[in-house]
Amino acid sequence: MPARILAAKVSDVPDGEAIVIPRALTGTVDDIALFHDSGEYFALDNTCSHELASLAEGWIEGGVVECPMHTGRFCLRDGKVQSAPATEDVASHGVEVDGDDIVILPNPERIAEP
Ligand code: FES
Protein backbone atom coordinates (compact mmCIF):
# COMPACT_ATOMS: atom_id res chain seq x y z
CA MET A 1 0.00 0.00 0.00
CA PRO A 2 1.50 3.37 -1.00
CA ALA A 3 2.54 5.80 1.70
CA ARG A 4 0.18 8.64 2.46
CA ILE A 5 2.04 11.82 3.34
CA LEU A 6 0.19 14.63 5.07
CA ALA A 7 1.81 17.39 3.04
CA ALA A 8 -0.07 20.62 3.74
CA LYS A 9 -3.33 22.31 4.58
CA VAL A 10 -5.38 23.61 1.66
CA SER A 11 -4.85 27.12 3.03
CA ASP A 12 -1.09 26.66 2.57
CA VAL A 13 -1.40 26.59 -1.24
CA PRO A 14 -3.32 29.52 -2.75
CA ASP A 15 -4.79 29.13 -6.23
CA GLY A 16 -2.14 29.62 -8.91
CA GLU A 17 0.72 28.89 -6.54
CA ALA A 18 2.84 25.95 -5.46
CA ILE A 19 4.88 24.89 -2.47
CA VAL A 20 7.79 22.51 -2.12
CA ILE A 21 7.37 19.41 0.01
CA PRO A 22 10.88 18.28 0.97
CA ARG A 23 12.06 14.81 0.10
CA ALA A 24 12.93 14.29 3.77
CA LEU A 25 9.17 14.24 4.39
CA THR A 26 8.03 12.43 1.26
CA GLY A 27 10.78 9.79 1.15
CA THR A 28 11.22 10.38 -2.56
CA VAL A 29 14.31 10.93 -4.69
CA ASP A 30 13.32 14.52 -5.41
CA ASP A 31 11.42 17.20 -3.54
CA ILE A 32 7.78 17.33 -4.62
CA ALA A 33 6.10 20.47 -5.98
CA LEU A 34 2.49 20.69 -4.81
CA PHE A 35 0.43 22.88 -7.16
CA HIS A 36 -3.01 24.46 -6.88
CA ASP A 37 -4.66 25.22 -10.20
CA SER A 38 -8.28 26.40 -10.14
CA GLY A 39 -9.43 24.25 -7.24
CA GLU A 40 -7.41 21.18 -8.19
CA TYR A 41 -4.17 20.05 -6.60
CA PHE A 42 -1.33 18.28 -8.38
CA ALA A 43 2.08 16.96 -7.40
CA LEU A 44 5.17 16.58 -9.59
CA ASP A 45 8.84 16.06 -8.96
CA ASN A 46 10.07 19.56 -8.24
CA THR A 47 13.19 19.50 -10.39
CA CYS A 48 12.76 20.41 -14.04
CA SER A 49 13.99 17.66 -16.36
CA HIS A 50 15.90 20.20 -18.43
CA GLU A 51 18.35 22.02 -16.13
CA LEU A 52 17.32 21.59 -12.52
CA ALA A 53 15.08 24.62 -11.94
CA SER A 54 12.38 24.43 -9.26
CA LEU A 55 9.04 23.88 -10.95
CA ALA A 56 7.28 25.14 -7.81
CA GLU A 57 8.56 28.59 -8.82
CA GLY A 58 7.02 28.30 -12.27
CA TRP A 59 3.94 29.86 -13.85
CA ILE A 60 0.77 27.80 -13.34
CA GLU A 61 -2.15 28.06 -15.71
CA GLY A 62 -4.61 25.83 -17.49
CA GLY A 63 -3.32 22.57 -16.08
CA VAL A 64 0.26 23.32 -17.06
CA VAL A 65 3.34 24.62 -15.25
CA GLU A 66 5.90 26.68 -17.13
CA CYS A 67 9.45 26.34 -15.86
CA PRO A 68 10.82 29.63 -14.50
CA MET A 69 14.22 29.19 -16.12
CA HIS A 70 13.67 28.46 -19.84
CA THR A 71 9.88 28.20 -20.09
CA GLY A 72 9.66 24.47 -20.72
CA ARG A 73 6.10 23.37 -19.93
CA PHE A 74 4.75 20.27 -18.19
CA CYS A 75 1.25 18.89 -17.70
CA LEU A 76 0.32 19.18 -14.04
CA ARG A 77 -1.76 16.00 -14.16
CA ASP A 78 0.85 13.56 -15.46
CA GLY A 79 4.14 15.46 -15.78
CA LYS A 80 4.33 14.98 -19.54
CA VAL A 81 6.47 17.54 -21.29
CA GLN A 82 4.48 20.02 -23.38
CA SER A 83 7.14 22.21 -24.92
CA ALA A 84 10.86 22.69 -25.51
CA PRO A 85 13.53 23.11 -24.39
CA ALA A 86 12.52 20.35 -21.97
CA THR A 87 12.30 16.98 -23.72
CA GLU A 88 11.75 14.56 -20.82
CA ASP A 89 8.69 14.15 -18.64
CA VAL A 90 8.82 14.69 -14.89
CA ALA A 91 7.26 12.16 -12.52
CA SER A 92 3.81 12.78 -11.11
CA HIS A 93 2.47 11.76 -7.71
CA GLY A 94 -0.99 11.12 -6.36
CA VAL A 95 -2.83 13.84 -4.43
CA GLU A 96 -5.95 13.59 -2.29
CA VAL A 97 -7.76 16.32 -0.43
CA ASP A 98 -9.18 15.11 2.88
CA GLY A 99 -11.10 17.94 4.51
CA ASP A 100 -8.52 20.67 5.09
CA ASP A 101 -5.60 18.33 4.53
CA ILE A 102 -3.70 17.68 1.32
CA VAL A 103 -2.28 14.17 1.21
CA ILE A 104 0.42 13.12 -1.27
CA LEU A 105 0.71 9.52 -2.39
CA PRO A 106 4.29 9.31 -3.64
CA ASN A 107 4.85 7.59 -6.96
CA PRO A 108 6.28 4.14 -6.06
CA GLU A 109 8.83 4.52 -8.85
CA ARG A 110 10.24 7.61 -7.15
CA ILE A 111 10.76 6.28 -3.64
CA ALA A 112 14.32 6.81 -2.40
CA GLU A 113 16.48 3.82 -1.56
CA PRO A 114 16.80 3.38 2.20
S1 FES B 1 15.46 24.36 -16.46
FE1 FES B 1 13.36 24.07 -16.91
S2 FES B 1 13.18 24.47 -19.04
FE2 FES B 1 15.31 24.74 -18.59
Boltz pocket constraint, residues with backbone or C-beta under 6 A from the ligand:
constraints:
  - pocket:
      binder: B
      contacts: [[A, 48], [A, 49], [A, 50], [A, 51], [A, 52], [A, 53], [A, 67], [A, 68], [A, 69], [A, 70], [A, 71], [A, 72], [A, 84], [A, 85], [A, 86]]
      max_distance: 6.0
